[in-house]
Amino acid sequence: MKILPYLIILTSFLLGQKLLAAGCCGGGNGGNALLGSEQKSLLSWELSRKEVIVSSVSGKGLWQKPSDPQKVTTQVLAYSMLISDLWQMFVNFPVIQREQNGKRFQNLGDVKVGAAYEFLPDWDYNPLRPRGLIYFGVSAPTGRAPQESREGGLDSTGTGFWDFATGFQLNKSWVSFDASFNLAAHQSLQRKFDSPENSQTVIPGPGGSLSFGGGYTIGNHRIGSQLAQTIESPQKIQTDQSSIESGQEEYATFSLNYSWSASDTDQLAIAYSDQTLFGDPKNTSLSRALSINLVHFWNR
């Protein structure tokens, strides 16, 4: 079972083959802004508002709700561009704000850069063959780690680790209908955190998720949904006195998406996501989120 998290990673819902980036950024998770088959570059801005309605779910499945839910506002500026007919690159800049109990903290999150290769092109619009991309990404620990927090994690805006991800996605459109499938994996590097009280080395395990989605387009409007199952392996925490291991984190995210194509180069997407509806969550917090995403394309 140790290899299972390597096989799946959290990826974003694609808002169809015409606008690949709107779905992956509109889900409220700041995913990869990947180009569709007709674009040469894009610039997107996403604003999401998340409320942590379950502060913790134990390994036995017991839910604990907070008296004052934490609220997280995230803005992501993303840019993608073609570097050849089949290769593209992308970069994401997130800014994260957390607020709870009258306190509010905001700072830069973990910056991500990466590249994607279209291993299964759909230039001839084959009625059966999907379009496929494989991607690689690196996240830098530019945000403050939870282990570095001075406010019990409220001022944390990053994971604290260098993280390497890879995965692939398939998507296909049939006139007004579309479907997507995503599968990938990520691994963070271990890191030592020093503080006046103690020193600890955190060794993350692999993590990831598997997601399926689909949608229907009417004119310039599209509605869709997605379900993603996420798994994060236990972390090992080593100090001079002891070594402990956290529990495996599991949760499922269901989302509803709407997009409007204002023109051939501009699109608006709105998404709602809920982590309390499906699955058997363990060792995690659960939230609901609403996001809006604005995208401008430069076509080929």
C-alpha positions as semicolon CSV with decimal commas, in nm:
position;residue;x (nm);y (nm);z (nm)
1;M;0,000;0,000;0,000
2;K;0,301;0,228;0,031
3;I;0,306;0,282;-0,347
4;L;-0,062;0,380;-0,371
5;P;-0,011;0,753;-0,297
6;Y;0,256;0,766;-0,569
7;L;-0,007;0,666;-0,822
8;I;-0,257;0,943;-0,747
9;I;-0,237;1,321;-0,689
10;L;-0,479;1,607;-0,645
11;T;-0,536;1,773;-0,981
12;S;-0,786;2,022;-1,100
13;F;-1,103;1,991;-1,298
14;L;-1,073;2,090;-1,663
15;L;-1,346;2,310;-1,804
16;G;-1,347;2,129;-2,136
17;Q;-1,110;2,100;-2,427
18;K;-1,170;2,453;-2,556
19;L;-1,068;2,613;-2,227
20;L;-0,840;2,376;-2,045
21;A;-0,710;2,632;-1,799
22;A;-1,037;2,761;-1,658
23;G;-1,128;2,431;-1,496
24;C;-0,793;2,367;-1,338
25;C;-0,775;2,713;-1,192
26;G;-1,142;2,754;-1,115
27;G;-1,156;2,477;-0,862
28;G;-1,015;2,693;-0,589
29;N;-0,691;2,505;-0,547
30;G;-0,453;2,705;-0,761
31;G;-0,369;2,420;-0,994
32;N;-0,167;2,413;-1,315
33;A;-0,291;2,664;-1,575
34;L;-0,243;2,440;-1,877
35;L;-0,312;2,556;-2,232
36;G;-0,584;2,417;-2,456
37;S;-0,511;2,295;-2,807
38;E;-0,594;2,633;-2,967
39;Q;-0,398;2,866;-2,736
40;K;-0,037;2,983;-2,741
41;S;-0,039;3,159;-2,401
42;L;-0,271;3,263;-2,119
43;L;-0,283;3,487;-1,815
44;S;-0,526;3,404;-1,534
45;W;-0,625;3,545;-1,196
46;E;-0,815;3,342;-0,940
47;L;-0,975;3,454;-0,614
48;S;-1,102;3,187;-0,376
49;R;-1,261;3,204;-0,032
50;K;-1,248;2,891;0,185
51;E;-1,407;2,826;0,524
52;V;-1,270;2,542;0,738
53;I;-1,595;2,404;0,880
54;V;-1,436;2,089;1,031
55;S;-1,113;2,163;1,216
56;S;-1,008;1,798;1,239
57;V;-1,115;1,446;1,152
58;S;-0,944;1,177;1,359
59;G;-0,802;0,853;1,226
60;K;-1,119;0,685;1,354
61;G;-1,339;0,925;1,160
62;L;-1,451;1,151;1,447
63;W;-1,531;1,507;1,331
64;Q;-1,457;1,816;1,538
65;K;-1,613;2,148;1,441
66;P;-1,450;2,480;1,544
67;S;-1,636;2,747;1,738
68;D;-1,487;3,012;1,507
69;P;-1,406;2,861;1,164
70;Q;-1,083;2,969;0,999
71;K;-1,131;3,155;0,671
72;V;-0,869;3,142;0,396
73;T;-0,858;3,380;0,100
74;T;-0,624;3,286;-0,185
75;Q;-0,528;3,482;-0,494
76;V;-0,331;3,310;-0,771
77;L;-0,173;3,482;-1,069
78;A;-0,079;3,223;-1,333
79;Y;0,088;3,242;-1,673
80;S;0,140;2,969;-1,935
81;M;0,302;2,977;-2,278
82;L;0,392;2,741;-2,560
83;I;0,762;2,675;-2,613
84;S;0,700;2,440;-2,908
85;D;0,403;2,272;-3,077
86;L;0,384;2,008;-2,802
87;W;0,566;2,164;-2,503
88;Q;0,441;2,438;-2,272
89;M;0,557;2,593;-1,946
90;F;0,366;2,752;-1,657
91;V;0,422;2,950;-1,337
92;N;0,186;3,021;-1,043
93;F;0,219;3,300;-0,784
94;P;-0,020;3,257;-0,487
95;V;-0,094;3,506;-0,208
96;I;-0,271;3,358;0,094
97;Q;-0,460;3,527;0,377
98;R;-0,584;3,347;0,690
99;E;-0,816;3,492;0,953
100;Q;-0,961;3,358;1,276
101;N;-1,050;3,492;1,623
102;G;-1,006;3,852;1,509
103;K;-0,652;3,791;1,376
104;R;-0,550;3,814;1,010
105;F;-0,224;3,729;0,833
106;Q;-0,130;3,751;0,465
107;N;0,183;3,660;0,273
108;L;0,320;3,492;-0,039
109;G;0,245;3,122;-0,075
110;D;0,458;2,853;-0,242
111;V;0,553;2,955;-0,597
112;K;0,520;2,678;-0,857
113;V;0,684;2,638;-1,198
114;G;0,656;2,352;-1,442
115;A;0,619;2,219;-1,793
116;A;0,376;1,998;-1,979
117;Y;0,410;1,779;-2,288
118;E;0,116;1,691;-2,514
119;F;0,188;1,321;-2,565
120;L;-0,151;1,258;-2,726
121;P;-0,243;1,544;-2,963
122;D;-0,590;1,577;-3,112
123;W;-0,513;1,784;-3,420
124;D;-0,752;1,584;-3,641
125;Y;-1,038;1,592;-3,382
126;N;-1,068;1,216;-3,366
127;P;-1,415;1,119;-3,230
128;L;-1,269;0,858;-2,993
129;R;-0,910;0,950;-2,908
130;P;-0,874;1,190;-2,609
131;R;-0,621;1,469;-2,579
132;G;-0,346;1,380;-2,332
133;L;-0,081;1,579;-2,147
134;I;0,189;1,480;-1,904
135;Y;0,320;1,749;-1,672
136;F;0,600;1,814;-1,426
137;G;0,604;2,079;-1,154
138;V;0,828;2,211;-0,877
139;S;0,697;2,410;-0,580
140;A;0,944;2,625;-0,387
141;P;0,894;2,683;-0,010
142;T;0,846;3,060;-0,048
143;G;0,557;3,064;0,199
144;R;0,592;3,030;0,576
145;A;0,578;2,668;0,694
146;P;0,343;2,554;0,973
147;Q;0,654;2,456;1,172
148;E;0,773;2,819;1,149
149;S;0,442;2,967;1,260
150;R;0,426;3,204;1,555
151;E;0,046;3,201;1,565
152;G;-0,047;2,833;1,583
153;G;-0,045;2,797;1,204
154;L;-0,262;3,103;1,134
155;D;0,033;3,289;0,976
156;S;0,135;2,986;0,769
157;T;0,107;3,031;0,390
158;G;0,312;2,738;0,258
159;T;0,408;2,376;0,313
160;G;0,770;2,445;0,403
161;F;0,909;2,192;0,156
162;W;1,047;2,167;-0,193
163;D;0,786;1,957;-0,371
164;F;0,815;1,769;-0,702
165;A;0,505;1,657;-0,892
166;T;0,431;1,470;-1,211
167;G;0,113;1,339;-1,364
168;F;-0,102;1,309;-1,671
169;Q;-0,450;1,412;-1,777
170;L;-0,689;1,303;-2,048
171;N;-0,982;1,506;-2,172
172;K;-1,230;1,467;-2,454
173;S;-1,519;1,667;-2,603
174;W;-1,816;1,535;-2,800
175;V;-2,013;1,829;-2,947
176;S;-2,166;1,971;-2,624
177;F;-2,034;1,714;-2,375
178;D;-1,684;1,677;-2,229
179;A;-1,506;1,453;-1,980
180;S;-1,169;1,454;-1,800
181;F;-0,950;1,211;-1,608
182;N;-0,645;1,307;-1,398
183;L;-0,379;1,093;-1,231
184;A;-0,039;1,194;-1,089
185;A;0,197;1,189;-0,790
186;H;0,412;1,422;-0,580
187;Q;0,691;1,396;-0,326
188;S;0,836;1,659;-0,093
189;L;1,196;1,667;0,028
190;Q;1,272;1,631;0,395
191;R;1,365;1,943;0,590
192;K;1,510;2,033;0,929
193;F;1,337;2,306;1,131
194;D;1,525;2,479;1,412
195;S;1,366;2,682;1,691
196;P;1,477;2,804;2,036
197;E;1,272;2,524;2,193
198;N;1,383;2,227;1,980
199;S;1,506;2,102;1,647
200;Q;1,308;1,859;1,433
201;T;1,346;1,692;1,096
202;V;1,027;1,634;0,900
203;I;1,026;1,357;0,638
204;P;0,714;1,381;0,418
205;G;0,563;1,080;0,248
206;P;0,426;1,076;-0,107
207;G;0,079;1,205;-0,181
208;G;-0,172;1,256;-0,455
209;S;-0,524;1,213;-0,589
210;L;-0,739;1,074;-0,863
211;S;-1,018;1,281;-1,022
212;F;-1,296;1,244;-1,276
213;G;-1,508;1,522;-1,423
214;G;-1,752;1,611;-1,695
215;G;-1,963;1,894;-1,828
216;Y;-2,215;2,023;-2,080
217;T;-2,188;2,335;-2,299
218;I;-2,478;2,548;-2,423
219;G;-2,360;2,827;-2,650
220;N;-2,103;3,032;-2,455
221;H;-2,201;2,876;-2,121
222;R;-2,081;2,556;-1,958
223;I;-2,171;2,370;-1,640
224;G;-1,973;2,080;-1,498
225;S;-1,877;1,881;-1,191
226;Q;-1,580;1,688;-1,057
227;L;-1,495;1,440;-0,782
228;A;-1,138;1,399;-0,656
229;Q;-1,000;1,159;-0,394
230;T;-0,684;1,276;-0,219
231;I;-0,433;1,076;-0,016
232;E;-0,128;1,210;0,171
233;S;0,105;0,953;0,330
234;P;0,218;0,990;0,693
235;Q;0,498;1,228;0,784
236;K;0,785;1,120;1,008
237;I;0,898;1,377;1,265
238;Q;1,236;1,316;1,422
239;T;1,387;1,502;1,718
240;D;1,688;1,433;1,940
241;Q;1,459;1,261;2,189
242;S;1,198;1,081;1,978
243;S;1,058;0,985;1,640
244;I;0,686;0,992;1,565
245;E;0,469;0,936;1,259
246;S;0,147;1,115;1,171
247;G;-0,161;0,940;1,035
248;Q;-0,241;0,907;0,666
249;E;-0,454;1,196;0,541
250;E;-0,755;1,117;0,320
251;Y;-1,042;1,328;0,187
252;A;-1,265;1,370;-0,118
253;T;-1,356;1,699;-0,287
254;F;-1,671;1,750;-0,491
255;S;-1,703;2,062;-0,704
256;L;-1,956;2,231;-0,932
257;N;-1,831;2,462;-1,207
258;Y;-1,977;2,725;-1,435
259;S;-1,796;2,913;-1,712
260;W;-1,888;3,185;-1,958
261;S;-1,690;3,259;-2,272
262;A;-1,716;3,635;-2,317
263;S;-1,512;3,611;-2,639
264;D;-1,260;3,384;-2,812
265;T;-0,991;3,521;-2,580
266;D;-1,167;3,592;-2,248
267;Q;-1,348;3,368;-2,004
268;L;-1,501;3,380;-1,658
269;A;-1,530;3,070;-1,438
270;I;-1,701;3,020;-1,102
271;A;-1,662;2,708;-0,886
272;Y;-1,801;2,576;-0,559
273;S;-1,629;2,291;-0,376
274;D;-1,723;2,085;-0,069
275;Q;-1,511;1,828;0,118
276;T;-1,786;1,705;0,351
277;L;-2,011;1,523;0,104
278;F;-1,823;1,213;-0,014
279;G;-1,562;0,965;0,100
280;D;-1,431;0,860;0,438
281;P;-1,200;1,143;0,553
282;K;-0,924;1,077;0,805
283;N;-0,658;1,290;0,978
284;T;-0,754;1,611;0,799
285;S;-0,957;1,929;0,814
286;L;-1,256;1,983;0,583
287;S;-1,371;2,297;0,408
288;R;-1,613;2,455;0,163
289;A;-1,491;2,708;-0,094
290;L;-1,614;2,946;-0,359
291;S;-1,384;3,079;-0,631
292;I;-1,388;3,305;-0,935
293;N;-1,135;3,286;-1,216
294;L;-1,066;3,533;-1,499
295;V;-0,864;3,412;-1,799
296;H;-0,727;3,589;-2,106
297;F;-0,589;3,387;-2,398
298;W;-0,363;3,457;-2,691
299;N;-0,464;3,212;-2,964
300;R;-0,235;3,041;-3,212
